[in-house]
Amino acid sequence: MELIRVEEVSFAYLPGKLVLDRVTLRFDHRSTAIIGQNGAGKTTLVKLMKGLLKPFDGEILIGDLSVKKVTAASLAKRIGLVFQNPNDQIFKGNVLEEVMFGLLNIGVEREEARVRAIRALEMVELEGKRDMNPHDLSLSQKKLVSIAAVVAMDPEIIIFDEPTIAQDHAGKERIKEIIRYLDEKGKMVMTIIHDMDFVAECFERTVVMNRGRVLLDGPTREVFSREEVLKEAYLELPTVAQLSKRLGLSETFLTPKEFIAHLEGRIKG
């Protein structure tokens, strides 16, 4: 089932300088990463999906709603965006109130909003910080508060903008768990990201963008087997895939676990 339809969409911030050039994409429930260098059009595309920008040509449908005809606020129940910099998203003086804000804004009763906010904070392992000022938290923790605020609203589609920025190893692992949890709950999870290892481990589908156009779109393993196209977009393979290539292996491995399993199988064989 199509959750998002992007049809021949073009966009420019300045006349004559296209940021997106006739982009057409369909999104279903598969977890999807959109990758590309800075300036590829990734952030602009998700802002258009969220309704923060309006395409000057083409159409974007979220379900049956055209983003041209509705406000970003009216899309909040369907699609949530976790910003790259949590300082751009956080403005309340209390963690719990921060996570409750979006819920109250879409008309959820205060007590239900409180319950849902606490549940979301438990998911990101910050329930114990609920009475703190979010601005006193680390950047990593602020990111998790932003994630909790979006997840608490229970949208069908959740977009993460560079979720691994400012995260240490433990933070990255926690966000991986959150993405897998949301995927298991039937949510459509999307990210725009530069971390190829994270993409390889967490996302079923990958879209490669370059200079406002889609270069490649398919299952993540298939995309990372197309090294020549990735080079065209100035992207590198995930670390494990690079290692396997250097060892002369024909297979494209996405995670250390499957790479090790392959080597063990060869040794036993």
C-alpha positions in Angstrom: 0.0 0.0 0.0 1.3 3.4 -0.9 1.7 5.8 2.1 3.5 8.6 0.2 3.4 9.4 -3.5 5.8 11.9 -5.0 4.9 12.7 -8.5 7.2 14.7 -10.8 8.1 17.1 -8.0 10.4 20.1 -8.6 11.4 22.8 -6.2 13.7 25.8 -6.0 14.6 28.2 -3.3 15.8 30.7 -5.9 14.5 31.2 -9.4 16.3 29.0 -12.0 18.2 27.0 -9.4 16.4 23.7 -9.0 17.0 21.8 -5.7 14.7 19.0 -6.9 14.2 18.2 -10.5 11.1 16.1 -11.4 11.5 13.6 -8.6 9.1 10.6 -8.6 9.0 8.1 -5.8 6.5 5.8 -4.1 6.8 4.9 -0.4 5.2 1.9 1.3 5.7 0.5 4.8 9.3 -0.6 4.2 11.9 1.2 6.2 13.7 3.6 3.8 17.0 5.5 3.8 17.5 8.5 1.5 21.2 9.0 1.0 23.4 11.5 -0.9 25.9 14.3 -0.4 25.0 17.7 0.9 23.0 19.5 -1.7 21.5 16.4 -3.2 17.9 17.5 -2.2 17.3 15.0 0.7 16.2 17.5 3.3 14.2 19.5 0.9 12.3 16.4 -0.1 11.3 15.4 3.4 10.3 19.0 4.3 8.0 18.8 1.3 6.6 15.5 2.5 6.0 17.0 5.9 4.3 20.1 4.4 6.9 22.5 5.6 7.5 23.5 2.0 5.2 23.4 -1.0 6.3 22.0 -4.4 6.0 24.6 -7.2 5.6 21.8 -9.7 4.3 18.2 -9.3 2.3 16.6 -6.5 3.0 14.9 -3.1 0.2 12.8 -1.5 0.3 11.6 2.0 -2.3 8.9 1.8 -5.1 10.8 0.0 -4.0 14.3 1.2 -2.2 16.7 -1.1 0.5 18.6 0.7 -0.4 21.6 -1.4 -3.9 21.8 0.1 -3.2 21.1 3.8 -1.1 22.6 6.5 1.9 20.9 8.2 -0.1 20.9 11.4 -2.9 19.0 9.8 -0.4 16.3 8.7 1.0 15.9 12.2 -1.2 12.8 12.9 0.1 11.1 9.8 3.7 12.1 9.5 6.3 13.1 12.1 9.8 14.6 11.5 12.6 14.4 14.0 14.9 17.3 13.2 18.7 16.9 12.7 19.4 19.4 15.5 17.2 18.9 18.5 17.8 22.5 19.6 15.6 23.5 16.6 12.7 21.4 18.0 12.9 21.7 21.8 11.5 24.8 23.4 9.7 23.8 26.6 11.3 24.1 30.1 10.4 20.5 31.2 11.1 17.2 29.4 7.6 15.8 30.1 5.9 19.0 28.9 8.1 18.9 25.8 6.9 15.4 24.8 3.3 16.3 25.7 3.2 19.4 23.6 2.5 17.9 20.2 -0.1 15.6 21.7 -1.9 18.6 23.3 -1.6 20.5 20.1 -3.6 17.8 18.2 -6.3 17.8 20.8 -5.4 14.8 23.0 -6.7 15.2 26.6 -4.0 16.2 29.1 -4.1 13.0 31.2 -3.9 10.8 28.1 -1.1 13.0 26.7 0.8 12.5 29.9 0.5 8.7 29.8 1.6 8.6 26.2 4.5 11.0 26.8 5.8 8.9 29.8 5.5 5.7 27.7 7.5 7.4 24.9 10.2 8.5 27.4 10.4 5.0 28.7 11.0 3.7 25.2 14.0 6.1 24.8 15.1 5.3 28.4 14.7 8.9 29.6 11.7 8.5 31.9 13.9 9.4 34.8 14.7 12.8 33.2 11.1 13.8 32.8 11.2 16.7 35.3 14.4 18.2 34.0 14.8 21.1 31.7 15.6 19.6 28.3 18.2 22.3 27.7 20.2 20.9 30.6 20.5 17.5 28.9 23.4 16.4 26.6 22.9 16.8 22.8 22.5 13.0 22.6 19.7 13.0 25.2 18.0 16.0 23.6 17.8 14.0 20.4 16.1 11.2 22.2 13.6 13.7 23.7 12.8 14.9 20.2 12.3 11.3 19.1 10.0 10.6 22.1 8.0 13.7 21.2 7.3 12.5 17.7 6.7 8.9 18.6 4.3 9.9 21.3 2.0 11.4 18.7 1.8 7.9 17.0 2.0 9.0 13.4 2.0 6.3 10.7 5.2 7.7 9.1 8.2 8.8 11.1 11.2 10.6 9.4 14.6 10.8 11.1 16.9 13.6 9.9 20.5 12.4 10.6 19.6 10.3 13.7 23.2 9.3 14.5 24.7 12.8 14.7 26.1 13.5 18.2 25.4 9.9 19.3 28.1 7.7 20.8 28.0 3.9 20.2 25.4 3.3 23.0 23.2 6.1 21.6 23.4 4.7 18.1 22.5 1.2 19.4 19.5 2.7 21.3 18.3 4.4 18.1 18.7 1.2 16.1 16.4 -0.5 18.7 13.9 2.3 18.4 13.8 2.0 14.6 13.4 -1.8 14.8 10.6 -1.4 17.4 8.7 1.1 15.3 9.1 -1.1 12.2 7.7 -4.0 14.2 4.8 -1.8 15.2 3.9 -1.3 11.6 5.3 2.3 11.3 6.9 3.5 8.1 10.4 4.7 9.2 12.4 6.9 6.9 15.8 8.6 7.3 18.0 11.0 5.5 21.5 10.2 6.6 25.2 10.1 5.8 26.1 7.0 8.0 26.2 4.2 5.5 26.9 1.5 8.2 23.7 2.6 10.0 21.7 2.4 6.7 23.1 -1.1 6.0 22.0 -2.4 9.4 18.6 -0.8 9.8 16.9 -0.1 6.5 15.2 -2.4 3.9 15.2 0.1 1.1 17.7 2.8 0.0 17.2 5.8 -2.3 20.3 7.4 -3.7 20.0 11.1 -4.7 22.4 13.4 -6.5 21.8 17.0 -7.6 18.1 16.9 -7.1 17.5 13.6 -8.9 17.1 10.0 -8.0 20.0 7.9 -9.2 19.1 4.6 -7.7 16.2 3.1 -5.7 15.9 -0.5 -4.4 16.6 -3.0 -1.7 19.5 -1.9 0.4 21.8 -4.9 -0.4 21.1 -4.3 -4.1 21.9 -0.6 -3.9 25.2 -1.2 -2.1 26.2 -3.7 -4.8 26.1 -0.8 -7.3 29.4 0.7 -6.4 29.8 2.6 -9.6 26.5 4.5 -9.1 27.4 5.3 -5.5 30.7 6.8 -6.7 28.7 9.0 -9.1 26.9 10.3 -6.0 30.2 10.6 -4.1 29.1 7.9 -1.6 31.1 5.1 -0.1 30.1 1.5 0.6 29.4 0.5 4.2 32.6 -0.6 6.1 31.8 -4.3 5.9 31.0 -4.1 2.2 34.3 -2.3 1.6 36.2 -5.0 3.5 34.6 -7.8 1.5 35.4 -6.1 -1.8 39.1 -5.8 -0.7 39.2 -9.5 0.1 37.9 -10.3 -3.3 34.5 -11.6 -2.2 31.7 -11.2 -4.7 28.9 -11.0 -2.1 27.7 -7.7 -0.7 27.6 -7.9 3.1 25.7 -5.3 5.1 26.6 -6.2 8.7 29.6 -7.6 10.6 27.4 -10.4 11.8 26.6 -11.8 8.4 30.2 -11.2 7.2 31.5 -13.2 10.1 28.9 -15.9 9.6 30.1 -16.2 5.9 33.7 -16.6 6.9 32.9 -19.2 9.6 30.9 -21.1 7.0 33.9 -21.1 4.6 36.3 -22.3 7.4 33.9 -25.1 8.4 33.4 -26.0 4.7 
